[in-house]
Amino acid sequence: MSTTVIALALFAAVLHASWNAFLRTGADRLWTVTVMSFSGTLVAIPFALLHAPPAAAAWPYVVLSAGLQVGYSVFLVAAYRYGELGQVYPIVRGSVPLLVTLGGYFLAGQQLSVPEILGVALVAGGIMALSLGKGRASTISILYALATGAIIAAYATVDAIGVRASQDSGAYTAWVLVLYGALLPATFVALRGRLAVDFGAPETWKALGGGLFALLAYGVVVAAFALGPAGPITAIRETSVVFAAFIGRVFLGEALTPRRVGACAVVALGAICLGYRA
């Protein structure tokens, strides 16, 4: 792998941890993540219009993926309501490959390799370390974080099927983002009754900027995938778990104990074992 590819993967990891940190700082996180979605919608609309629509067989997956991503946003906001970035983020990120691997084993009868068995043990151990002892994450934040990870695993599986059915990955992705950008504000209104957005307010532009960070994180990792092997890139990206712990300390004033750093590193190493494909 070239230095450029490694740098892109690390940059994507920092960006992903950064937009989560931005969301964690929001006074009204549901409002923040809703306004963040506007950035993706504005970028996606031209692509949706320029591409031919996805094949008819792909539309159920488009709708399901967008709906699951709304659920992901709502549950992530709930997790950050009760837990710190350095506690919630590693559990969310680590639980995704853990749940996908265990799902493949129990539901599809897939055999686990030695690295995957090691990865399961490491992620589970790291999550337990974050969940137990002094400075532990609250039980409710852990449950919301695990639920968020499960939703991510679900929409990733849906997207893997939907992209193949769509016959055009660009159109599929664009329409998922457009529909997500419509459903999330509708969900906000359903929960709160009204969505007020003042485009003259600094908070609005900060949220839109956070949305661009999230988009850039996605774009950078896609660029890395275009230049290098997916397995090692995915593995490097999991270092975002460790970056989140340090970002939480520097910018949010969260505790950075040796226990938390060690637990985050163990989760990251486990995720690397689960996600690496040479």
C-alpha positions as YAML, in Angstrom:
chain: A
units: angstrom
residues:
- id: 1
  name: MET
  ca: [0.00, 0.00, 0.00]
- id: 2
  name: SER
  ca: [1.30, 3.45, -0.90]
- id: 3
  name: THR
  ca: [1.84, 6.27, 1.58]
- id: 4
  name: THR
  ca: [-0.97, 8.19, -0.12]
- id: 5
  name: VAL
  ca: [-3.49, 5.42, 0.51]
- id: 6
  name: ILE
  ca: [-2.44, 5.09, 4.16]
- id: 7
  name: ALA
  ca: [-2.70, 8.86, 4.60]
- id: 8
  name: LEU
  ca: [-6.18, 8.92, 3.04]
- id: 9
  name: ALA
  ca: [-7.38, 6.09, 5.31]
- id: 10
  name: LEU
  ca: [-6.02, 7.84, 8.41]
- id: 11
  name: PHE
  ca: [-7.54, 11.15, 7.28]
- id: 12
  name: ALA
  ca: [-10.91, 9.45, 6.86]
- id: 13
  name: ALA
  ca: [-10.58, 8.04, 10.39]
- id: 14
  name: VAL
  ca: [-9.87, 11.49, 11.84]
- id: 15
  name: LEU
  ca: [-12.74, 13.07, 9.89]
- id: 16
  name: HIS
  ca: [-15.22, 10.42, 11.02]
- id: 17
  name: ALA
  ca: [-14.25, 10.79, 14.67]
- id: 18
  name: SER
  ca: [-14.34, 14.59, 14.27]
- id: 19
  name: TRP
  ca: [-17.90, 14.84, 12.98]
- id: 20
  name: ASN
  ca: [-19.03, 12.57, 15.80]
- id: 21
  name: ALA
  ca: [-17.27, 14.90, 18.24]
- id: 22
  name: PHE
  ca: [-19.06, 17.84, 16.64]
- id: 23
  name: LEU
  ca: [-22.40, 16.08, 17.07]
- id: 24
  name: ARG
  ca: [-21.57, 15.28, 20.70]
- id: 25
  name: THR
  ca: [-21.03, 19.01, 21.43]
- id: 26
  name: GLY
  ca: [-24.42, 20.07, 20.05]
- id: 27
  name: ALA
  ca: [-26.89, 21.59, 22.51]
- id: 28
  name: ASP
  ca: [-29.74, 19.88, 20.64]
- id: 29
  name: ARG
  ca: [-28.15, 16.87, 18.99]
- id: 30
  name: LEU
  ca: [-31.25, 15.73, 17.12]
- id: 31
  name: TRP
  ca: [-31.55, 19.19, 15.57]
- id: 32
  name: THR
  ca: [-27.83, 19.18, 14.79]
- id: 33
  name: VAL
  ca: [-27.83, 15.80, 13.02]
- id: 34
  name: THR
  ca: [-30.98, 16.81, 11.11]
- id: 35
  name: VAL
  ca: [-29.39, 20.01, 9.80]
- id: 36
  name: MET
  ca: [-26.19, 18.08, 9.08]
- id: 37
  name: SER
  ca: [-28.23, 15.89, 6.73]
- id: 38
  name: PHE
  ca: [-29.03, 18.93, 4.57]
- id: 39
  name: SER
  ca: [-25.43, 18.99, 3.32]
- id: 40
  name: GLY
  ca: [-25.67, 15.44, 2.02]
- id: 41
  name: THR
  ca: [-29.04, 16.12, 0.43]
- id: 42
  name: LEU
  ca: [-27.81, 19.22, -1.41]
- id: 43
  name: VAL
  ca: [-24.84, 17.32, -2.80]
- id: 44
  name: ALA
  ca: [-26.92, 14.24, -3.67]
- id: 45
  name: ILE
  ca: [-29.76, 15.95, -5.57]
- id: 46
  name: PRO
  ca: [-27.69, 16.85, -8.67]
- id: 47
  name: PHE
  ca: [-26.26, 13.32, -8.80]
- id: 48
  name: ALA
  ca: [-29.75, 11.84, -8.49]
- id: 49
  name: LEU
  ca: [-30.99, 14.01, -11.36]
- id: 50
  name: LEU
  ca: [-27.98, 13.35, -13.60]
- id: 51
  name: HIS
  ca: [-28.07, 9.57, -13.19]
- id: 52
  name: ALA
  ca: [-30.74, 7.29, -14.52]
- id: 53
  name: PRO
  ca: [-32.95, 6.09, -11.64]
- id: 54
  name: PRO
  ca: [-31.94, 2.83, -9.96]
- id: 55
  name: ALA
  ca: [-33.48, -0.36, -11.32]
- id: 56
  name: ALA
  ca: [-36.97, -1.10, -9.99]
- id: 57
  name: ALA
  ca: [-35.66, -4.04, -7.95]
- id: 58
  name: ALA
  ca: [-33.40, -1.68, -5.99]
- id: 59
  name: TRP
  ca: [-36.06, 0.74, -4.72]
- id: 60
  name: PRO
  ca: [-37.15, -1.35, -1.70]
- id: 61
  name: TYR
  ca: [-33.50, -1.35, -0.61]
- id: 62
  name: VAL
  ca: [-33.22, 2.42, -1.19]
- id: 63
  name: VAL
  ca: [-36.23, 3.02, 1.05]
- id: 64
  name: LEU
  ca: [-35.11, 0.52, 3.69]
- id: 65
  name: SER
  ca: [-31.55, 1.87, 3.78]
- id: 66
  name: ALA
  ca: [-32.76, 5.46, 4.17]
- id: 67
  name: GLY
  ca: [-35.13, 4.42, 6.94]
- id: 68
  name: LEU
  ca: [-32.42, 2.50, 8.77]
- id: 69
  name: GLN
  ca: [-30.08, 5.48, 8.51]
- id: 70
  name: VAL
  ca: [-32.74, 7.66, 10.13]
- id: 71
  name: GLY
  ca: [-32.89, 5.10, 12.94]
- id: 72
  name: TYR
  ca: [-29.09, 5.18, 13.15]
- id: 73
  name: SER
  ca: [-29.13, 8.97, 13.55]
- id: 74
  name: VAL
  ca: [-31.81, 8.89, 16.25]
- id: 75
  name: PHE
  ca: [-30.10, 6.14, 18.25]
- id: 76
  name: LEU
  ca: [-26.66, 7.75, 17.92]
- id: 77
  name: VAL
  ca: [-28.08, 11.00, 19.29]
- id: 78
  name: ALA
  ca: [-29.62, 9.06, 22.18]
- id: 79
  name: ALA
  ca: [-26.31, 7.33, 22.91]
- id: 80
  name: TYR
  ca: [-24.48, 10.67, 23.07]
- id: 81
  name: ARG
  ca: [-27.17, 12.03, 25.39]
- id: 82
  name: TYR
  ca: [-26.13, 9.51, 28.03]
- id: 83
  name: GLY
  ca: [-22.47, 8.81, 27.27]
- id: 84
  name: GLU
  ca: [-19.23, 10.53, 26.31]
- id: 85
  name: LEU
  ca: [-17.63, 10.41, 22.87]
- id: 86
  name: GLY
  ca: [-14.73, 8.31, 24.17]
- id: 87
  name: GLN
  ca: [-17.19, 5.77, 25.58]
- id: 88
  name: VAL
  ca: [-19.94, 5.63, 22.96]
- id: 89
  name: TYR
  ca: [-17.94, 5.90, 19.74]
- id: 90
  name: PRO
  ca: [-15.68, 2.86, 20.32]
- id: 91
  name: ILE
  ca: [-18.69, 0.70, 21.19]
- id: 92
  name: VAL
  ca: [-20.57, 1.79, 18.07]
- id: 93
  name: ARG
  ca: [-17.60, 1.31, 15.75]
- id: 94
  name: GLY
  ca: [-16.45, -1.95, 17.33]
- id: 95
  name: SER
  ca: [-19.88, -3.53, 17.49]
- id: 96
  name: VAL
  ca: [-20.50, -3.26, 13.73]
- id: 97
  name: PRO
  ca: [-17.89, -5.81, 12.53]
- id: 98
  name: LEU
  ca: [-18.55, -7.85, 15.68]
- id: 99
  name: LEU
  ca: [-22.28, -8.13, 14.93]
- id: 100
  name: VAL
  ca: [-21.71, -8.76, 11.21]
- id: 101
  name: THR
  ca: [-19.23, -11.55, 12.00]
- id: 102
  name: LEU
  ca: [-21.44, -13.17, 14.64]
- id: 103
  name: GLY
  ca: [-24.48, -12.84, 12.38]
- id: 104
  name: GLY
  ca: [-22.65, -14.63, 9.59]
- id: 105
  name: TYR
  ca: [-21.64, -17.39, 11.99]
- id: 106
  name: PHE
  ca: [-25.00, -17.99, 13.66]
- id: 107
  name: LEU
  ca: [-27.38, -17.16, 10.80]
- id: 108
  name: ALA
  ca: [-25.45, -18.17, 7.69]
- id: 109
  name: GLY
  ca: [-23.22, -20.90, 9.08]
- id: 110
  name: GLN
  ca: [-20.03, -19.11, 8.03]
- id: 111
  name: GLN
  ca: [-16.86, -20.47, 9.60]
- id: 112
  name: LEU
  ca: [-14.68, -18.04, 11.53]
- id: 113
  name: SER
  ca: [-10.99, -17.71, 10.78]
- id: 114
  name: VAL
  ca: [-8.42, -17.41, 13.55]
- id: 115
  name: PRO
  ca: [-8.14, -13.59, 13.11]
- id: 116
  name: GLU
  ca: [-11.93, -13.32, 13.28]
- id: 117
  name: ILE
  ca: [-12.10, -15.38, 16.49]
- id: 118
  name: LEU
  ca: [-9.38, -13.16, 17.95]
- id: 119
  name: GLY
  ca: [-11.26, -10.08, 16.76]
- id: 120
  name: VAL
  ca: [-14.49, -11.20, 18.44]
- id: 121
  name: ALA
  ca: [-12.65, -11.73, 21.72]
- id: 122
  name: LEU
  ca: [-10.82, -8.40, 21.53]
- id: 123
  name: VAL
  ca: [-13.87, -6.30, 20.66]
- id: 124
  name: ALA
  ca: [-15.98, -8.00, 23.31]
- id: 125
  name: GLY
  ca: [-13.22, -7.52, 25.87]
- id: 126
  name: GLY
  ca: [-12.71, -3.88, 24.93]
- id: 127
  name: ILE
  ca: [-16.43, -3.14, 25.19]
- id: 128
  name: MET
  ca: [-16.53, -4.86, 28.58]
- id: 129
  name: ALA
  ca: [-13.59, -2.73, 29.74]
- id: 130
  name: LEU
  ca: [-15.51, 0.40, 28.73]
- id: 131
  name: SER
  ca: [-18.63, -0.94, 30.45]
- id: 132
  name: LEU
  ca: [-17.19, -1.98, 33.82]
- id: 133
  name: GLY
  ca: [-15.27, -0.38, 36.64]
- id: 134
  name: LYS
  ca: [-14.61, 3.24, 37.57]
- id: 135
  name: GLY
  ca: [-15.49, 5.74, 34.85]
- id: 136
  name: ARG
  ca: [-17.63, 3.15, 33.05]
- id: 137
  name: ALA
  ca: [-20.17, 4.13, 30.45]
- id: 138
  name: SER
  ca: [-23.77, 4.16, 31.69]
- id: 139
  name: THR
  ca: [-25.84, 1.08, 30.91]
- id: 140
  name: ILE
  ca: [-28.33, 3.03, 28.82]
- id: 141
  name: SER
  ca: [-25.58, 4.62, 26.69]
- id: 142
  name: ILE
  ca: [-24.08, 1.17, 26.09]
- id: 143
  name: LEU
  ca: [-27.46, -0.21, 25.00]
- id: 144
  name: TYR
  ca: [-28.05, 2.71, 22.65]
- id: 145
  name: ALA
  ca: [-24.51, 2.38, 21.27]
- id: 146
  name: LEU
  ca: [-24.95, -1.35, 20.63]
- id: 147
  name: ALA
  ca: [-28.33, -0.69, 19.00]
- id: 148
  name: THR
  ca: [-26.69, 1.95, 16.80]
- id: 149
  name: GLY
  ca: [-24.02, -0.54, 15.76]
- id: 150
  name: ALA
  ca: [-26.71, -3.10, 14.94]
- id: 151
  name: ILE
  ca: [-28.53, -0.59, 12.73]
- id: 152
  name: ILE
  ca: [-25.29, 0.28, 10.92]
- id: 153
  name: ALA
  ca: [-24.64, -3.41, 10.30]
- id: 154
  name: ALA
  ca: [-28.21, -3.76, 9.00]
- id: 155
  name: TYR
  ca: [-28.07, -0.87, 6.54]
- id: 156
  name: ALA
  ca: [-24.61, -1.90, 5.36]
- id: 157
  name: THR
  ca: [-26.05, -5.33, 4.52]
- id: 158
  name: VAL
  ca: [-29.05, -3.74, 2.80]
- id: 159
  name: ASP
  ca: [-26.75, -1.47, 0.78]
- id: 160
  name: ALA
  ca: [-24.57, -4.39, -0.30]
- id: 161
  name: ILE
  ca: [-27.65, -6.06, -1.79]
- id: 162
  name: GLY
  ca: [-29.24, -2.85, -3.06]
- id: 163
  name: VAL
  ca: [-26.18, -1.63, -4.94]
- id: 164
  name: ARG
  ca: [-26.01, -4.88, -6.87]
- id: 165
  name: ALA
  ca: [-29.73, -4.71, -7.66]
- id: 166
  name: SER
  ca: [-29.54, -1.05, -8.74]
- id: 167
  name: GLN
  ca: [-27.00, -1.60, -11.53]
- id: 168
  name: ASP
  ca: [-25.66, 1.92, -10.76]
- id: 169
  name: SER
  ca: [-23.97, 2.53, -7.42]
- id: 170
  name: GLY
  ca: [-23.91, 6.31, -7.95]
- id: 171
  name: ALA
  ca: [-27.66, 6.53, -8.50]
- id: 172
  name: TYR
  ca: [-28.35, 4.19, -5.59]
- id: 173
  name: THR
  ca: [-26.22, 6.21, -3.16]
- id: 174
  name: ALA
  ca: [-27.64, 9.53, -4.34]
- id: 175
  name: TRP
  ca: [-31.25, 8.44, -3.91]
- id: 176
  name: VAL
  ca: [-30.56, 6.95, -0.48]
- id: 177
  name: LEU
  ca: [-29.13, 10.31, 0.61]
- id: 178
  name: VAL
  ca: [-32.03, 12.25, -0.92]
- id: 179
  name: LEU
  ca: [-34.61, 10.06, 0.79]
- id: 180
  name: TYR
  ca: [-32.69, 10.14, 4.07]
- id: 181
  name: GLY
  ca: [-32.61, 13.93, 3.80]
- id: 182
  name: ALA
  ca: [-36.40, 13.95, 3.52]
- id: 183
  name: LEU
  ca: [-37.15, 11.33, 6.18]
- id: 184
  name: LEU
  ca: [-34.91, 12.70, 8.94]
- id: 185
  name: PRO
  ca: [-36.52, 16.19, 9.03]
- id: 186
  name: ALA
  ca: [-39.94, 14.49, 8.89]
- id: 187
  name: THR
  ca: [-38.90, 12.37, 11.87]
- id: 188
  name: PHE
  ca: [-37.76, 15.48, 13.73]
- id: 189
  name: VAL
  ca: [-41.15, 17.13, 13.11]
- id: 190
  name: ALA
  ca: [-42.96, 13.97, 14.22]
- id: 191
  name: LEU
  ca: [-40.97, 13.91, 17.47]
- id: 192
  name: ARG
  ca: [-40.80, 17.64, 18.20]
- id: 193
  name: GLY
  ca: [-43.70, 19.15, 16.28]
- id: 194
  name: ARG
  ca: [-41.65, 21.77, 14.41]
- id: 195
  name: LEU
  ca: [-38.21, 22.14, 12.81]
- id: 196
  name: ALA
  ca: [-36.89, 25.70, 13.01]
- id: 197
  name: VAL
  ca: [-33.77, 26.49, 10.99]
- id: 198
  name: ASP
  ca: [-32.34, 30.03, 10.97]
- id: 199
  name: PHE
  ca: [-29.80, 30.25, 8.16]
- id: 200
  name: GLY
  ca: [-28.49, 33.46, 9.68]
- id: 201
  name: ALA
  ca: [-27.52, 31.70, 12.91]
- id: 202
  name: PRO
  ca: [-23.94, 30.46, 13.46]
- id: 203
  name: GLU
  ca: [-25.21, 27.13, 14.83]
- id: 204
  name: THR
  ca: [-26.92, 26.37, 11.53]
- id: 205
  name: TRP
  ca: [-23.75, 26.89, 9.53]
- id: 206
  name: LYS
  ca: [-21.74, 24.90, 12.06]
- id: 207
  name: ALA
  ca: [-24.16, 22.00, 11.62]
- id: 208
  name: LEU
  ca: [-23.98, 22.29, 7.83]
- id: 209
  name: GLY
  ca: [-20.19, 22.27, 8.13]
- id: 210
  name: GLY
  ca: [-20.39, 19.15, 10.27]
- id: 211
  name: GLY
  ca: [-22.46, 17.55, 7.52]
- id: 212
  name: LEU
  ca: [-19.74, 18.40, 5.01]
- id: 213
  name: PHE
  ca: [-17.18, 16.76, 7.33]
- id: 214
  name: ALA
  ca: [-19.27, 13.59, 7.30]
- id: 215
  name: LEU
  ca: [-19.50, 13.71, 3.50]
- id: 216
  name: LEU
  ca: [-15.78, 14.36, 3.17]
- id: 217
  name: ALA
  ca: [-15.02, 11.39, 5.44]
- id: 218
  name: TYR
  ca: [-17.05, 9.19, 3.11]
- id: 219
  name: GLY
  ca: [-15.48, 10.66, -0.03]
- id: 220
  name: VAL
  ca: [-11.93, 10.28, 1.27]
- id: 221
  name: VAL
  ca: [-12.35, 6.61, 2.12]
- id: 222
  name: VAL
  ca: [-13.95, 5.97, -1.29]
- id: 223
  name: ALA
  ca: [-10.90, 7.61, -2.88]
- id: 224
  name: ALA
  ca: [-8.66, 5.35, -0.81]
- id: 225
  name: PHE
  ca: [-10.62, 2.28, -1.94]
- id: 226
  name: ALA
  ca: [-10.06, 3.36, -5.54]
- id: 227
  name: LEU
  ca: [-6.29, 3.43, -4.99]
- id: 228
  name: GLY
  ca: [-5.64, 0.46, -2.73]
- id: 229
  name: PRO
  ca: [-6.92, -2.83, -1.26]
- id: 230
  name: ALA
  ca: [-10.16, -2.58, 0.71]
- id: 231
  name: GLY
  ca: [-9.11, -4.83, 3.62]
- id: 232
  name: PRO
  ca: [-6.10, -2.90, 4.90]
- id: 233
  name: ILE
  ca: [-7.87, 0.43, 4.28]
- id: 234
  name: THR
  ca: [-10.87, -0.68, 6.33]
- id: 235
  name: ALA
  ca: [-8.51, -1.84, 9.05]
- id: 236
  name: ILE
  ca: [-6.62, 1.48, 9.16]
- id: 237
  name: ARG
  ca: [-9.91, 3.38, 9.29]
- id: 238
  name: GLU
  ca: [-10.78, 1.63, 12.55]
- id: 239
  name: THR
  ca: [-8.08, 3.72, 14.25]
- id: 240
  name: SER
  ca: [-10.85, 6.34, 14.42]
- id: 241
  name: VAL
  ca: [-11.75, 4.67, 17.73]
- id: 242
  name: VAL
  ca: [-8.46, 5.81, 19.25]
- id: 243
  name: PHE
  ca: [-8.65, 9.25, 17.61]
- id: 244
  name: ALA
  ca: [-12.10, 9.71, 19.17]
- id: 245
  name: ALA
  ca: [-10.70, 9.16, 22.66]
- id: 246
  name: PHE
  ca: [-8.04, 11.84, 22.16]
- id: 247
  name: ILE
  ca: [-10.45, 14.26, 20.44]
- id: 248
  name: GLY
  ca: [-12.83, 13.79, 23.36]
- id: 249
  name: ARG
  ca: [-10.06, 14.73, 25.77]
- id: 250
  name: VAL
  ca: [-8.66, 17.73, 23.86]
- id: 251
  name: PHE
  ca: [-11.88, 19.34, 22.63]
- id: 252
  name: LEU
  ca: [-14.59, 18.05, 24.98]
- id: 253
  name: GLY
  ca: [-12.66, 17.80, 28.24]
- id: 254
  name: GLU
  ca: [-13.47, 14.10, 28.67]
- id: 255
  name: ALA
  ca: [-11.42, 11.85, 30.91]
- id: 256
  name: LEU
  ca: [-8.54, 10.06, 29.21]
- id: 257
  name: THR
  ca: [-7.51, 7.36, 31.64]
- id: 258
  name: PRO
  ca: [-5.05, 4.59, 30.77]
- id: 259
  name: ARG
  ca: [-7.99, 2.18, 31.08]
- id: 260
  name: ARG
  ca: [-10.03, 4.05, 28.47]
- id: 261
  name: VAL
  ca: [-7.10, 4.39, 26.06]
- id: 262
  name: GLY
  ca: [-6.31, 0.70, 26.46]
- id: 263
  name: ALA
  ca: [-9.94, -0.33, 25.95]
- id: 264
  name: CYS
  ca: [-10.23, 1.83, 22.82]
- id: 265
  name: ALA
  ca: [-7.00, 0.36, 21.45]
- id: 266
  name: VAL
  ca: [-8.26, -3.18, 22.12]
- id: 267
  name: VAL
  ca: [-11.56, -2.44, 20.34]
- id: 268
  name: ALA
  ca: [-9.67, -0.94, 17.39]
- id: 269
  name: LEU
  ca: [-7.34, -3.95, 17.17]
- id: 270
  name: GLY
  ca: [-10.31, -6.32, 17.34]
- id: 271
  name: ALA
  ca: [-12.12, -4.40, 14.61]
- id: 272
  name: ILE
  ca: [-8.98, -4.58, 12.48]
- id: 273
  name: CYS
  ca: [-8.86, -8.36, 12.94]
- id: 274
  name: LEU
  ca: [-12.54, -8.64, 11.98]
- id: 275
  name: GLY
  ca: [-12.37, -6.28, 9.03]
- id: 276
  name: TYR
  ca: [-9.01, -7.12, 7.50]
- id: 277
  name: ARG
  ca: [-9.07, -9.00, 4.24]
- id: 278
  name: ALA
  ca: [-5.69, -9.32, 2.57]
...
